[in-house]
Each structure stands twice: as C-alpha cells, then as structure tokens.
Amino acid sequence: MSRTRARGLIGGGELRRRLESDGIVVRCPSNKGPPIAYKDVERVVDVVEAAGLARRVARLRPLGVVKG
C-alpha cells in the first residue's frame, strides 16, 4: 500500500491513538508514513532468509526517530 493511500485511510487522531497504544510517544501532529503503509518486517525477513540472501542474527527495536 502506498503512503498516500494509507494517509487517506487513517486520520491523524486515529494514527496518534494507535501509536500511543503501542507505547510510541508522538510529539508532532504529522501522519506521514503511517505504519500500514509499510511492509511487515517479519514477512520481508522471512522471504529474504528463505531465498538464502541473508540470515537473521538480531531483532532491533527503535528507541526514537528525529526528523527535521
């Protein structure tokens, strides 16, 4: 799904509520790149691993994102 389409499917308030329910702190009212616009990282890694292109060695969890 494209980011443009994803932005049309979910409003800023709903996006903020979903992110906050996942423990993600939102400090700006931007809805650029809502999570539904991105592929599931687990599925991508599974495909890459199955194709023999790479192997899983760690799972990273972002602590924060700064833009601007």
Order of alpha helices (4+ residues) and beta strands (2+ residues): alpha-alpha-alpha
